[in-house]
Amino acid sequence: MVLERRAISPQSRRALLASALGAAAALGAEALGRPTPARAVDYVVLGSSFNDASLTTKIRNATNMNTAFWGSNEAGGTGVFGTGTAGGHGVAGTTAAGDGVNGYSASGRGVFGNSTDGVGVFGSSTNSDGVVGSSAAGAHSGVWGNSSAGGYGVSGSTSGSSAAGVWGSNSGSGTGVRGTAVSGRGIHGKSSSGYAGYFEGKVFSTKFYELKEISNPVAPGVNRARLFARDNGSGKTQLCVRFSNGAVRVLATM
C-alpha cells in the first residue's frame, strides 16, 4: 500500500495560520461579551455585608507560629466581632492545651463580658477551677466582685459536706478571709443547725462580746461548756454557763 504525501505550499501554511488566529480572536471577543460565570462561595468580599455561606470558612496555618487570622481596627472600633442569633456562641475558641480564648489590654479590660438577662462571664471546668483570677499588684485583688444594685459583691456555693462555699487562704502571715463594713457587719455567719462561726485556734478581739438573752441552751457534749445570757424572770439579765452534765451556773445578775 502506497501512502501519498502532499506537500503544503508556504502560501497554504499562511492561510491556515491566519484562519486559526481569526477563530481565536472570535472566541476571545465572545468571551469578553459574556458575563463571568458565578463562582462558588470560596472568597470574602471586603466591605460587603452579604458574604453569605452555608459551610464553614476556614483559614489554617500548619507551618509556623504566626497568627492564622488577624483583625484590626485603628479608629476605636472592634477588631473582630462575632454574633450568634439562634442560641449559639458569638465567639468560640478551642485549643488542645493553651487558652481557648485569650484577651489582652494595655490599660483596659483583658476580657469583658456583659449580658442583659444572663451571666456576664461564666467559667466551667471538668477537672480544675472554673474561674481563676490573678493580680501582680499588691494593692489589688486576684478576684474582685462588685454589685451596684445592693446585691452580693462575691457569692460562693457548694453542696459538699467538707468543702466551703467561699474559701480564703494565705500562705504567709496575713489574713485568710477578711470582712469590713462601715456601719454593718464585717463578717456575718448564719446556720440553721450548725455553728454560725467555728474557729480551730485562738480567738482575739479588740472590742467586746455581746450576748443576746436566750432560753437555756441544751447541754453541750463532754468536756464543753456554753456561755449565754438569759432573763431571770424578773427583768434582770443573767450571765450563765451550762456544763455537759446539764448544770447551769449564774456568773452575774444585773
Sequence and secondary structure as in RCSB ss.txt:
>XXXX:A:sequence
MVLERRAISPQSRRALLASALGAAAALGAEALGRPTPARAVDYVVLGSSFNDASLTTKIRNATNMNTAFWGSNEA
GGTGVFGTGTAGGHGVAGTTAAGDGVNGYSASGRGVFGNSTDGVGVFGSSTNSDGVVGSSAAGAHSGVWGNSSAG
GYGVSGSTSGSSAAGVWGSNSGSGTGVRGTAVSGRGIHGKSSSGYAGYFEGKVFSTKFYELKEISNPVAPGVNRA
RLFARDNGSGKTQLCVRFSNGAVRVLATM
>XXXX:A:secstr
         HHHHHHHHHHHHHHHHHHHHHHHHS      S S  TT S    SS       SSSS S     SS
SS SS    SSSS SS    SSS SS    SSS SS    SSS SS    SSS S       TTS SS    TTS
S SS      SSS SS    SSSS SS    SSS SS    SSS SS  SS    SS     B        TT E
EEEEEE SSS EEEEEEETTS EEEEEE 
